[in-house]
Amino acid sequence: MLLLDIHMPDANGFDLCKQVPDNYPDAKVIALTNHEETIYMKKMMRNGVLGYLLKNTDRKASLKLLTKTSMVKNTWTSASKKPCSPK
């Protein structure tokens, strides 16, 4: 599981999450950020993250999301490199 911020000193989370399946096909990516705006969430979800977690989220809700995400089978399509819907 990879917790990925959107804005980092030397990287861009939007682009980085697109690269994850090529190097770590079994990785489950969750965006961890301070950005509450829907546009950020939608873009990260389109780029393949399985969840979106705000840094100020309480511990119980954070653990719930992490637990649910850990149980999802993350399969990537070979053409798009985006997650397929879990069956």
GUVO-102268 format. One record per residue: residue number from 1; x negated, y, z negated of N, C-alpha, C in turn. Coordinates in nm, 3 decimals. Example, Ala and Ser with C-alpha at 12.3 -4.5 7.8 and 13.67 -1.06 7.14 Angstrom:
<sites>
+-----+---------+---------+---------+---------+---------+---------+---------+---------+---------+
:  nr :     npx :     npy :     npz :    capx :    capy :    capz :     cpx :     cpy :     cpz :
+-----+---------+---------+---------+---------+---------+---------+---------+---------+---------+
:   1 :  -1.319 :  -0.569 :  -0.780 :  -1.230 :  -0.450 :  -0.780 :  -1.320 :  -0.330 :  -0.780 :
:   2 :  -1.285 :  -0.225 :  -0.708 :  -1.367 :  -0.106 :  -0.714 :  -1.290 :   0.003 :  -0.787 :
+-----+---------+---------+---------+---------+---------+---------+---------+---------+---------+
</sites>
This chain:
<sites>
+-----+---------+---------+---------+---------+---------+---------+---------+---------+---------+
:  nr :     npx :     npy :     npz :    capx :    capy :    capz :     cpx :     cpy :     cpz :
+-----+---------+---------+---------+---------+---------+---------+---------+---------+---------+
:   1 :  -0.084 :  -0.116 :   0.000 :   0.000 :   0.000 :   0.000 :  -0.089 :   0.123 :   0.000 :
:   2 :  -0.052 :   0.218 :   0.085 :  -0.128 :   0.342 :   0.098 :  -0.039 :   0.460 :   0.066 :
:   3 :  -0.079 :   0.540 :  -0.033 :  -0.011 :   0.665 :  -0.065 :  -0.084 :   0.775 :   0.010 :
:   4 :  -0.016 :   0.839 :   0.101 :  -0.080 :   0.931 :   0.194 :  -0.021 :   1.071 :   0.182 :
:   5 :  -0.105 :   1.168 :   0.153 :  -0.060 :   1.307 :   0.147 :  -0.052 :   1.363 :   0.289 :
:   6 :   0.026 :   1.468 :   0.306 :   0.039 :   1.531 :   0.437 :  -0.080 :   1.622 :   0.466 :
:   7 :  -0.114 :   1.707 :   0.372 :  -0.226 :   1.800 :   0.391 :  -0.340 :   1.760 :   0.298 :
:   8 :  -0.453 :   1.726 :   0.361 :  -0.574 :   1.688 :   0.287 :  -0.688 :   1.775 :   0.339 :
:   9 :  -0.793 :   1.789 :   0.262 :  -0.904 :   1.877 :   0.304 :  -0.962 :   1.843 :   0.442 :
:  10 :  -0.980 :   1.716 :   0.472 :  -1.045 :   1.678 :   0.598 :  -0.958 :   1.593 :   0.689 :
:  11 :  -0.828 :   1.589 :   0.662 :  -0.742 :   1.502 :   0.743 :  -0.600 :   1.557 :   0.747 :
:  12 :  -0.524 :   1.504 :   0.841 :  -0.385 :   1.540 :   0.858 :  -0.303 :   1.414 :   0.841 :
:  13 :  -0.217 :   1.410 :   0.742 :  -0.137 :   1.291 :   0.713 :  -0.045 :   1.250 :   0.826 :
:  14 :   0.004 :   1.348 :   0.903 :   0.091 :   1.315 :   1.016 :   0.018 :   1.228 :   1.116 :
:  15 :  -0.103 :   1.266 :   1.150 :  -0.181 :   1.191 :   1.248 :  -0.240 :   1.063 :   1.189 :
:  16 :  -0.284 :   1.072 :   1.065 :  -0.348 :   0.957 :   1.002 :  -0.253 :   0.839 :   0.988 :
:  17 :  -0.127 :   0.865 :   0.956 :  -0.035 :   0.751 :   0.939 :  -0.009 :   0.678 :   1.070 :
:  18 :  -0.031 :   0.744 :   1.183 :  -0.018 :   0.676 :   1.313 :  -0.133 :   0.579 :   1.336 :
:  19 :  -0.248 :   0.604 :   1.273 :  -0.367 :   0.522 :   1.294 :  -0.371 :   0.399 :   1.204 :
:  20 :  -0.294 :   0.398 :   1.099 :  -0.299 :   0.290 :   1.000 :  -0.273 :   0.152 :   1.061 :
:  21 :  -0.168 :   0.133 :   1.143 :  -0.142 :  -0.002 :   1.192 :  -0.252 :  -0.062 :   1.277 :
:  22 :  -0.330 :   0.021 :   1.345 :  -0.441 :  -0.030 :   1.425 :  -0.551 :  -0.091 :   1.339 :
:  23 :  -0.572 :  -0.032 :   1.222 :  -0.680 :  -0.076 :   1.134 :  -0.633 :  -0.165 :   1.019 :
:  24 :  -0.509 :  -0.145 :   0.976 :  -0.453 :  -0.219 :   0.862 :  -0.309 :  -0.257 :   0.892 :
:  25 :  -0.286 :  -0.356 :   0.978 :  -0.150 :  -0.387 :   1.023 :  -0.054 :  -0.429 :   0.912 :
:  26 :  -0.104 :  -0.474 :   0.801 :  -0.016 :  -0.515 :   0.691 :   0.007 :  -0.404 :   0.589 :
:  27 :  -0.052 :  -0.288 :   0.612 :  -0.040 :  -0.178 :   0.516 :   0.102 :  -0.123 :   0.513 :
:  28 :   0.144 :  -0.086 :   0.396 :   0.272 :  -0.019 :   0.375 :   0.239 :   0.123 :   0.331 :
:  29 :   0.283 :   0.220 :   0.409 :   0.245 :   0.359 :   0.386 :   0.362 :   0.437 :   0.326 :
:  30 :   0.331 :   0.510 :   0.220 :   0.428 :   0.600 :   0.157 :   0.366 :   0.739 :   0.156 :
:  31 :   0.443 :   0.837 :   0.200 :   0.397 :   0.976 :   0.192 :   0.410 :   1.021 :   0.048 :
:  32 :   0.306 :   1.080 :  -0.004 :   0.304 :   1.136 :  -0.140 :   0.266 :   1.282 :  -0.126 :
:  33 :   0.362 :   1.372 :  -0.153 :   0.340 :   1.512 :  -0.119 :   0.419 :   1.607 :  -0.208 :
:  34 :   0.389 :   1.734 :  -0.196 :   0.465 :   1.839 :  -0.263 :   0.572 :   1.899 :  -0.171 :
:  35 :   0.571 :   1.862 :  -0.044 :   0.662 :   1.920 :   0.055 :   0.802 :   1.860 :   0.044 :
:  36 :   0.898 :   1.943 :   0.003 :   1.037 :   1.899 :  -0.012 :   1.119 :   1.919 :   0.115 :
:  37 :   1.066 :   1.992 :   0.211 :   1.141 :   2.023 :   0.331 :   1.169 :   1.898 :   0.414 :
:  38 :   1.291 :   1.888 :   0.462 :   1.335 :   1.772 :   0.539 :   1.252 :   1.751 :   0.665 :
:  39 :   1.207 :   1.858 :   0.727 :   1.130 :   1.845 :   0.850 :   1.002 :   1.764 :   0.829 :
:  40 :   0.937 :   1.782 :   0.713 :   0.817 :   1.705 :   0.681 :   0.852 :   1.557 :   0.664 :
:  41 :   0.959 :   1.529 :   0.592 :   0.999 :   1.391 :   0.569 :   1.031 :   1.322 :   0.701 :
:  42 :   1.108 :   1.388 :   0.786 :   1.147 :   1.327 :   0.914 :   1.025 :   1.297 :   1.001 :
:  43 :   0.931 :   1.390 :   1.004 :   0.812 :   1.370 :   1.088 :   0.728 :   1.253 :   1.035 :
:  44 :   0.712 :   1.245 :   0.904 :   0.635 :   1.133 :   0.848 :   0.706 :   1.000 :   0.873 :
:  45 :   0.838 :   0.998 :   0.859 :   0.913 :   0.875 :   0.883 :   0.901 :   0.833 :   1.030 :
:  46 :   0.909 :   0.930 :   1.122 :   0.891 :   0.899 :   1.264 :   0.752 :   0.843 :   1.292 :
:  47 :   0.655 :   0.886 :   1.214 :   0.517 :   0.842 :   1.234 :   0.486 :   0.711 :   1.163 :
:  48 :   0.584 :   0.653 :   1.095 :   0.566 :   0.518 :   1.044 :   0.564 :   0.496 :   0.895 :
:  49 :   0.578 :   0.602 :   0.813 :   0.578 :   0.575 :   0.670 :   0.708 :   0.505 :   0.629 :
:  50 :   0.700 :   0.424 :   0.526 :   0.817 :   0.350 :   0.478 :   0.892 :   0.424 :   0.368 :
:  51 :   0.827 :   0.524 :   0.308 :   0.890 :   0.599 :   0.201 :   0.829 :   0.737 :   0.188 :
:  52 :   0.900 :   0.824 :   0.116 :   0.857 :   0.962 :   0.098 :   0.873 :   0.995 :  -0.049 :
:  53 :   0.764 :   1.025 :  -0.114 :   0.765 :   1.045 :  -0.259 :   0.707 :   1.182 :  -0.292 :
:  54 :   0.787 :   1.261 :  -0.364 :   0.738 :   1.392 :  -0.407 :   0.649 :   1.374 :  -0.529 :
:  55 :   0.546 :   1.455 :  -0.537 :   0.450 :   1.442 :  -0.647 :   0.512 :   1.471 :  -0.783 :
:  56 :   0.621 :   1.545 :  -0.786 :   0.686 :   1.574 :  -0.914 :   0.798 :   1.475 :  -0.949 :
:  57 :   0.808 :   1.366 :  -0.874 :   0.908 :   1.263 :  -0.902 :   0.875 :   1.195 :  -1.035 :
:  58 :   0.979 :   1.168 :  -1.113 :   0.954 :   1.106 :  -1.243 :   0.904 :   0.962 :  -1.226 :
:  59 :   0.844 :   0.911 :  -1.330 :   0.778 :   0.780 :  -1.327 :   0.874 :   0.667 :  -1.289 :
:  60 :   0.993 :   0.667 :  -1.345 :   1.090 :   0.560 :  -1.320 :   1.129 :   0.555 :  -1.172 :
:  61 :   1.160 :   0.670 :  -1.113 :   1.197 :   0.674 :  -0.972 :   1.079 :   0.637 :  -0.883 :
:  62 :   0.960 :   0.681 :  -0.920 :   0.840 :   0.647 :  -0.843 :   0.817 :   0.496 :  -0.842 :
:  63 :   0.825 :   0.435 :  -0.958 :   0.806 :   0.290 :  -0.967 :   0.912 :   0.214 :  -0.889 :
:  64 :   1.033 :   0.265 :  -0.890 :   1.141 :   0.200 :  -0.815 :   1.111 :   0.201 :  -0.665 :
:  65 :   1.066 :   0.316 :  -0.613 :   1.032 :   0.324 :  -0.472 :   0.913 :   0.235 :  -0.438 :
:  66 :   0.811 :   0.237 :  -0.521 :   0.693 :   0.153 :  -0.496 :   0.728 :   0.005 :  -0.499 :
:  67 :   0.813 :  -0.034 :  -0.592 :   0.855 :  -0.174 :  -0.601 :   0.935 :  -0.215 :  -0.478 :
:  68 :   1.031 :  -0.134 :  -0.439 :   1.112 :  -0.166 :  -0.321 :   1.025 :  -0.174 :  -0.196 :
:  69 :   0.933 :  -0.080 :  -0.181 :   0.847 :  -0.078 :  -0.063 :   0.756 :  -0.200 :  -0.060 :
:  70 :   0.710 :  -0.244 :  -0.175 :   0.621 :  -0.361 :  -0.178 :   0.692 :  -0.487 :  -0.133 :
:  71 :   0.824 :  -0.490 :  -0.142 :   0.900 :  -0.609 :  -0.102 :   0.941 :  -0.608 :   0.045 :
:  72 :   0.925 :  -0.495 :   0.112 :   0.961 :  -0.485 :   0.253 :   0.854 :  -0.549 :   0.338 :
:  73 :   0.896 :  -0.633 :   0.432 :   0.800 :  -0.690 :   0.526 :   0.772 :  -0.585 :   0.631 :
:  74 :   0.649 :  -0.540 :   0.638 :   0.610 :  -0.434 :   0.730 :   0.556 :  -0.497 :   0.857 :
:  75 :   0.637 :  -0.499 :   0.961 :   0.590 :  -0.551 :   1.089 :   0.590 :  -0.437 :   1.188 :
:  76 :   0.483 :  -0.425 :   1.261 :   0.468 :  -0.317 :   1.358 :   0.489 :  -0.373 :   1.497 :
:  77 :   0.557 :  -0.299 :   1.583 :   0.571 :  -0.342 :   1.722 :   0.438 :  -0.317 :   1.791 :
:  78 :   0.400 :  -0.404 :   1.881 :   0.272 :  -0.387 :   1.948 :   0.270 :  -0.266 :   2.041 :
:  79 :   0.384 :  -0.231 :   2.098 :   0.388 :  -0.119 :   2.192 :   0.388 :   0.016 :   2.121 :
:  80 :   0.474 :   0.033 :   2.024 :   0.489 :   0.164 :   1.963 :   0.408 :   0.183 :   1.837 :
:  81 :   0.365 :   0.075 :   1.775 :   0.292 :   0.081 :   1.648 :   0.377 :   0.145 :   1.539 :
:  82 :   0.508 :   0.141 :   1.553 :   0.598 :   0.191 :   1.449 :   0.664 :   0.071 :   1.384 :
:  83 :   0.702 :   0.085 :   1.257 :   0.761 :  -0.030 :   1.190 :   0.892 :  -0.072 :   1.253 :
:  84 :   0.912 :  -0.202 :   1.263 :   1.041 :  -0.255 :   1.306 :   1.133 :  -0.254 :   1.183 :
:  85 :   1.260 :  -0.254 :   1.206 :   1.353 :  -0.260 :   1.094 :   1.342 :  -0.395 :   1.028 :
:  86 :   1.339 :  -0.397 :   0.893 :   1.334 :  -0.524 :   0.822 :   1.458 :  -0.606 :   0.852 :
:  87 :   1.440 :  -0.738 :   0.861 :   1.554 :  -0.826 :   0.890 :   1.604 :  -0.891 :   0.764 :
+-----+---------+---------+---------+---------+---------+---------+---------+---------+---------+
</sites>
